[in-house]
Amino acid sequence: MALNPRRLIPVIPRTMTRRDLLKQGLAGAAAVTLLEPCHRLWAAPPPPRAKSMIQIWMWGGPSHLDTFDPKPGAGRDYCGPLDAPIDTNVDGIQIGQLLPQLARQADKYSIIRSMTHGINAHETASYAMQTGHTPGRLVYPSVGAVVSQFKGVAQGYKGLVPPYIVMTQAQGRFSEAGFLGPQAKPFVTGGDPAKTPFAVEGIVAPGMTDKQQQKRRDLLHSLDTLGQGMPDNPHFRQLDQCEDQAYNLMFGEARQLFDLTKETDAMRDRYGRNTFGQSCLMARRLVAHGVPYITINYRGWDTHKQHFITMNRKLPEMDQAMAALLEDLAAEGLLDSTLIWWGGEFGRGPKVQWEAPWNGGRSHYGKCFSVVVAGGGFKGGHVVGASDDKGETVAERAVTPANLLGTFYQLLGIDPEAPLPNDRGLDVKVMAGSNEGEGRLNEII
């Protein structure tokens, strides 16, 4: 048997049987008893497959019963009017009735129906889901910041745009960079990709033409008599380089990258002419360009009141764009190298609050909820774990934020137990303890 140089423990191949172990000297009842945990914890991880990651952040928390964990037998107090789940293209898997296009793509994603952290406050739950940690004295960085650290500058990333991008508004309920500092913060686009132009912060100035921008630059140069008189001064040369880089962003290839008018009208219509639909289309373009981490901050899911009215509007919008994204990434050969993570900070209360002032709302719920993963090494067409018959508790295979994030890092080629480089000299690991409990999601990778 080979030795793992980091842990100095035996590495038992997945194909090794109890008989093989006995033949090699690990005889007796103890060897048989220890086989299963050894098989799960010591098996060599698969080679990294993911190069980029798209996070569809369901800001506010989506209802698992109305999306990927329907409970039609629970009755009206749990299902409301959404009590007729639909079959998918994978035998035995049903999802919410307002997601017909995603039902036809179920072979491309897997559903985790047993996420849990037990936190019902937005800020704390967001932090737990984004970092894999519970709040304490040390503020840990988000997944995006960690991926940017390892897959961005550290790996020689030389893209036209930053390696960690958030569309279109900052998430705002936690510090994305944590102790990694401002250099790890995401580039937040601002603007709205459903509008023309997509006014990306620092690239497109709303209400200003290219001609006006150029006139401003000409005016700046005409006033810069000191710089013109000292062309060889290194400080002025550095300023000139910064200016050139800024204007290259505004008028060069980066601007072309964010210009969705380069897509056909048919393609834009296919994703949906709304902010989320066009954000998904933009995410596909960014992945094709090699950007390591993209977050779509999809707001509007904090449905305390009139929940089902909102679902009738939001779920078809989500269904159209997310299904198109999955289908296009697969068709272009990018899904195998692109991780997709759909989910929010928690789920929503399984029991509907019909009484005033909620009038059919759902509350915060961190005890049991769902997450969807796809691409980048994840198998499609699977369900991990289960909730009880009303979606209130985990019935099988509890998955924690640390388990989930540790699996992401594993597929991205980032060792969860490796040191996390930082300027503060902190002795911390990327995602220590992610294999605790029932472990990382090895059954779907």
C-alpha positions in Angstrom: 0.0 0.0 0.0 1.2 3.5 -0.8 1.7 6.1 1.9 0.1 9.5 2.0 3.2 11.8 2.6 1.1 14.4 4.3 -0.8 12.2 6.8 1.6 9.2 6.9 -1.4 6.8 6.9 -2.2 4.0 4.5 -4.1 4.9 1.3 -6.5 2.1 0.6 -7.6 1.9 -3.1 -11.4 2.1 -3.7 -11.3 -1.3 -5.4 -9.7 -3.1 -2.5 -11.9 -5.8 -0.9 -11.8 -7.2 2.6 -10.2 -10.3 1.2 -7.4 -8.3 -0.3 -6.8 -6.6 3.1 -6.6 -9.9 4.8 -4.2 -11.2 2.2 -1.9 -8.2 2.9 -1.8 -8.8 6.6 -4.6 -6.6 7.9 -6.3 -9.6 9.4 -8.9 -10.0 12.1 -12.2 -8.4 13.1 -10.5 -5.0 13.6 -9.5 -4.7 10.0 -13.1 -5.5 8.8 -14.6 -3.0 11.3 -12.2 -0.2 10.2 -12.6 -0.8 6.5 -15.6 1.4 5.8 -14.2 4.6 7.5 -10.8 4.0 5.9 -12.4 3.6 2.5 -14.3 6.9 2.9 -11.6 9.0 4.5 -8.4 7.7 3.0 -9.3 7.1 -0.6 -7.3 9.3 -2.9 -9.3 12.2 -4.3 -10.0 12.4 -8.0 -7.8 14.8 -10.0 -9.2 18.4 -10.2 -11.5 19.1 -13.1 -13.0 22.5 -12.4 -11.3 25.7 -13.7 -14.1 28.1 -13.0 -17.1 28.4 -10.7 -20.5 30.1 -11.1 -22.4 30.8 -7.9 -26.1 31.5 -8.2 -26.7 33.1 -4.8 -30.4 33.0 -3.9 -30.3 36.1 -1.8 -32.8 35.8 1.0 -33.2 32.0 0.9 -35.3 29.9 -1.5 -38.0 27.5 -0.4 -36.9 23.9 -0.9 -40.5 22.6 -1.0 -41.3 24.8 -4.0 -38.1 24.1 -5.9 -36.0 20.9 -5.5 -37.6 19.0 -2.6 -41.4 19.0 -3.2 -43.6 17.3 -0.6 -47.0 16.9 -2.3 -48.3 14.6 0.4 -47.7 17.2 3.2 -51.0 19.0 2.5 -52.0 22.6 1.8 -50.3 24.0 5.0 -47.0 23.0 3.6 -47.4 23.0 -0.2 -49.9 25.8 -0.7 -51.0 25.8 -4.3 -47.7 24.3 -5.5 -48.7 20.7 -4.8 -48.1 19.0 -8.2 -44.4 18.3 -8.7 -43.2 17.2 -12.1 -41.1 14.3 -13.3 -37.6 15.1 -14.7 -35.6 13.4 -17.4 -34.0 11.3 -14.6 -36.2 8.4 -13.4 -37.3 8.9 -9.8 -36.5 12.5 -9.4 -39.2 15.1 -9.2 -38.9 18.9 -8.8 -41.3 21.8 -8.4 -44.1 22.3 -10.9 -42.9 25.8 -12.0 -39.5 24.4 -13.2 -40.3 22.5 -16.4 -37.2 23.5 -18.3 -34.9 22.5 -15.4 -36.8 19.3 -15.3 -35.5 18.5 -18.8 -31.9 19.2 -17.6 -31.9 17.1 -14.4 -29.3 14.8 -15.8 -26.8 17.7 -15.7 -27.2 18.5 -12.0 -27.5 16.9 -8.6 -29.7 17.9 -5.7 -28.6 18.0 -2.1 -31.8 17.8 0.0 -30.1 17.5 3.4 -28.2 20.8 3.9 -28.2 22.0 7.5 -26.7 24.5 9.8 -29.6 25.5 12.1 -29.1 29.3 11.7 -32.1 31.5 11.0 -30.5 34.9 10.8 -29.5 36.2 7.3 -26.1 37.6 8.2 -24.9 34.6 10.3 -26.3 32.1 7.9 -24.8 33.8 4.8 -21.4 33.8 6.6 -21.8 30.1 7.4 -22.7 29.2 3.8 -20.1 31.4 2.2 -17.2 30.5 4.4 -18.0 27.2 6.0 -17.4 28.6 9.5 -19.6 29.9 12.3 -18.9 33.5 13.3 -16.1 34.1 15.8 -13.3 36.5 16.4 -11.6 35.7 13.1 -13.5 36.7 9.9 -12.9 34.1 7.3 -12.9 34.8 3.5 -15.7 33.6 1.2 -15.4 30.8 -1.3 -14.9 33.4 -4.1 -12.1 35.1 -2.3 -10.3 31.8 -1.6 -10.7 30.7 -5.2 -9.5 34.0 -6.4 -6.4 33.7 -4.2 -5.5 30.2 -5.5 -6.8 30.3 -9.1 -6.2 34.0 -9.8 -3.0 36.0 -9.3 -1.3 33.1 -7.5 -1.7 31.0 -10.7 -0.6 33.7 -13.1 -4.1 34.8 -14.1 -3.9 37.5 -16.7 -7.5 38.0 -17.7 -8.9 41.3 -18.9 -11.1 41.5 -15.8 -10.6 40.6 -12.2 -10.7 36.9 -11.2 -13.7 37.3 -8.8 -16.7 39.1 -10.2 -20.2 39.7 -8.6 -23.2 40.7 -10.7 -24.7 43.1 -10.2 -24.9 44.2 -6.5 -22.6 43.3 -3.6 -23.9 40.6 -1.4 -23.5 42.8 1.6 -24.4 40.5 4.5 -20.8 39.4 5.2 -17.3 40.4 4.4 -16.4 38.6 1.2 -12.6 39.1 1.7 -12.4 38.4 5.4 -8.9 38.4 6.7 -7.4 38.2 3.2 -8.0 41.9 3.0 -9.2 44.4 0.3 -7.1 42.7 -2.5 -9.4 39.7 -2.3 -12.7 41.6 -2.6 -14.7 41.0 -5.7 -15.2 43.3 -8.6 -18.9 44.3 -8.4 -20.2 45.2 -11.8 -23.2 47.4 -10.8 -25.5 48.2 -13.7 -28.0 45.9 -15.3 -27.1 43.5 -18.1 -30.7 43.6 -19.3 -30.2 47.2 -20.3 -28.3 48.6 -23.2 -25.5 49.5 -22.5 -24.7 47.2 -19.5 -23.2 50.1 -17.4 -20.4 48.1 -15.7 -18.7 50.2 -13.0 -15.5 51.7 -14.2 -16.0 50.5 -17.8 -19.2 52.1 -19.0 -20.2 55.5 -17.7 -24.0 55.8 -17.8 -25.3 58.8 -19.7 -22.0 59.5 -21.3 -20.9 58.8 -24.9 -17.6 57.5 -26.1 -17.0 60.8 -27.7 -17.5 62.7 -24.4 -15.2 60.3 -22.6 -12.5 61.0 -25.2 -13.0 64.7 -24.9 -12.5 64.5 -21.2 -9.2 62.6 -21.7 -8.0 65.2 -24.3 -8.8 68.0 -21.8 -6.9 66.2 -19.1 -3.9 65.9 -21.3 -4.1 69.6 -22.3 -4.0 70.6 -18.6 -1.2 68.2 -17.7 1.7 70.5 -18.6 3.9 69.2 -15.9 3.7 65.6 -17.1 4.3 66.6 -20.7 7.4 68.5 -19.6 8.9 65.5 -17.9 8.1 62.5 -20.2 11.0 60.4 -18.8 10.1 60.8 -15.2 9.3 57.2 -13.8 6.5 58.5 -11.6 4.7 60.1 -14.6 5.4 57.0 -16.7 3.6 54.9 -14.1 0.7 57.3 -14.1 0.5 57.1 -17.9 0.5 53.3 -17.7 -2.4 53.4 -15.2 -4.3 55.7 -17.4 -3.7 53.5 -20.5 -5.0 50.5 -18.5 -8.1 52.3 -17.4 -8.9 53.4 -20.9 -8.2 50.0 -22.3 -10.9 48.7 -19.9 -13.3 51.4 -21.1 -12.7 51.0 -24.8 -10.8 47.8 -25.3 -11.4 44.0 -25.1 -12.8 44.1 -21.6 -15.6 46.4 -22.8 -16.3 44.0 -25.6 -16.5 41.1 -23.1 -19.3 42.9 -21.2 -21.1 44.0 -24.3 -24.2 41.7 -24.6 -25.2 43.3 -27.8 -22.6 41.0 -29.3 -25.1 38.1 -28.7 -27.9 37.5 -31.1 -31.4 38.6 -30.1 -32.5 35.0 -30.2 -29.8 34.0 -27.7 -30.7 36.9 -25.3 -34.4 36.0 -25.6 -33.6 32.4 -24.7 -32.1 33.4 -21.4 -34.9 35.9 -20.6 -34.8 39.7 -21.0 -34.4 40.4 -17.3 -31.6 41.0 -14.9 -31.1 37.4 -13.9 -31.4 35.9 -17.3 -28.9 38.3 -18.8 -26.6 37.8 -15.8 -26.6 34.0 -16.6 -25.7 34.8 -20.2 -22.9 37.1 -19.0 -21.6 34.5 -16.6 -21.4 32.1 -19.6 -19.3 34.7 -21.5 -17.0 35.2 -18.4 -16.4 31.5 -18.0 -15.5 31.2 -21.7 -13.0 34.0 -21.1 -11.5 32.0 -18.2 -12.6 34.0 -15.2 -12.2 31.8 -12.1 -15.2 32.8 -10.0 -18.5 34.5 -10.8 -21.3 35.2 -8.4 -24.8 36.1 -9.6 -26.4 37.8 -6.7 -30.1 36.9 -7.4 -32.2 39.0 -5.1 -35.9 38.7 -4.2 -36.2 35.4 -2.3 -36.8 36.7 1.2 -40.6 35.9 0.9 -42.1 36.5 4.4 -45.3 37.8 2.8 -47.4 36.6 -0.1 -44.8 34.0 -0.9 -46.7 32.2 -3.7 -47.4 35.4 -5.6 -43.6 35.9 -5.8 -42.9 32.3 -6.7 -45.3 32.5 -9.7 -43.2 35.3 -11.0 -39.6 34.4 -9.9 -39.5 30.6 -10.5 -40.3 30.7 -14.2 -37.6 33.4 -14.6 -35.1 31.3 -12.7 -36.1 28.2 -14.6 -35.6 29.7 -18.1 -32.2 31.2 -17.4 -30.6 28.5 -15.3 -31.7 25.8 -17.8 -30.3 27.7 -20.7 -27.0 28.2 -18.8 -26.7 24.5 -18.1 -27.6 23.5 -21.6 -25.2 26.0 -23.3 -22.2 25.2 -21.0 -22.7 21.5 -21.8 -23.1 22.1 -25.6 -19.9 24.2 -25.6 -17.9 21.7 -23.7 -17.5 24.0 -20.7 -19.7 22.3 -18.1 -17.1 19.6 -17.3 -14.7 22.4 -16.2 -17.2 24.8 -14.6 -18.7 24.2 -11.2 -22.2 25.6 -10.7 -23.6 26.2 -7.2 -27.3 27.2 -6.7 -28.5 28.0 -3.2 -29.0 30.7 -0.5 -28.2 31.3 3.1 -30.9 28.9 4.2 -34.3 27.6 3.1 -37.7 28.8 4.1 -40.2 27.5 6.6 -41.9 24.4 5.4 -45.2 25.3 7.1 -46.9 28.2 5.4 -47.8 31.2 7.6 -51.3 31.9 6.3 -52.3 34.4 9.0 -51.9 38.2 8.9 -49.7 40.0 8.4 -47.8 37.2 6.4 -50.8 36.2 4.2 -49.2 33.1 2.9 -45.5 33.7 3.7 -42.6 31.5 4.6 -40.1 32.2 7.4 -36.3 31.7 7.6 -35.3 28.1 7.9 -31.8 26.8 8.5 -32.6 23.4 9.9 -33.0 21.6 6.5 -32.9 23.0 3.0 -31.6 22.2 -0.5 -28.6 23.1 -2.7 -28.0 22.2 -6.4 -24.6 21.5 -7.8 -23.5 20.8 -11.4 -20.4 20.5 -13.6 -16.8 20.7 -12.7 -16.6 17.0 -11.7 -20.0 16.6 -10.1 -22.2 13.8 -11.5 -25.6 14.8 -12.8 -28.9 13.1 -12.1 -28.4 12.3 -8.5 -30.0 13.2 -5.1 -27.9 13.4 -2.0 -29.6 13.0 1.4 -33.3 13.4 2.2 -35.6 15.5 4.4 -38.6 14.1 6.3 -42.0 13.9 4.8 -42.7 17.6 5.5 -39.3 19.0 4.8 -38.7 20.0 8.4 -35.7 17.9 9.4 -32.8 16.0 7.8 -33.8 12.3 7.6 -30.7 11.1 5.8 -27.1 12.2 5.1 -26.7 15.6 6.8 -24.5 17.9 4.8 -22.9 20.9 6.5 -21.5 24.1 4.8 -18.0 22.8 5.5 -18.7 19.5 3.8 -20.1 21.4 0.7 -17.3 23.9 0.4 -14.6 21.3 1.1 -16.0 19.4 -1.9 -15.9 22.5 -4.1 -12.2 23.1 -3.2 -11.4 19.5 -3.8 -12.8 19.6 -7.4 -11.0 22.9 -8.0 -7.7 21.4 -7.1 -7.4 23.3 -3.8 -6.5 21.1 -0.9 -9.0 21.8 1.9 -6.3 21.0 4.5 -3.7 23.2 2.9 -2.5 26.5 4.5 -4.5 29.5 3.4 -1.9 32.2 2.5 -2.5 35.6 4.1 -0.6 38.8 4.9 -1.4 38.6 8.6 0.7 35.6 9.3 -2.4 33.6 10.5 -1.9 29.8 10.8 -5.2 28.7 9.2 -6.3 26.1 6.7 -8.4 26.5 3.6 -11.3 24.4 4.9 -10.1 22.4 7.9 -12.6 19.8 9.1 -14.6 19.6 5.9 -14.5 15.8 6.0 -16.1 15.6 9.5 -19.5 14.1 10.1 -20.5 12.2 7.0 -17.8 13.9 5.0 -17.5 15.6 1.7 -19.8 14.7 -1.2 -17.7 11.9 -2.6 -20.8 10.0 -3.8 -21.4 12.5 -6.6 -17.9 13.1 -7.7 
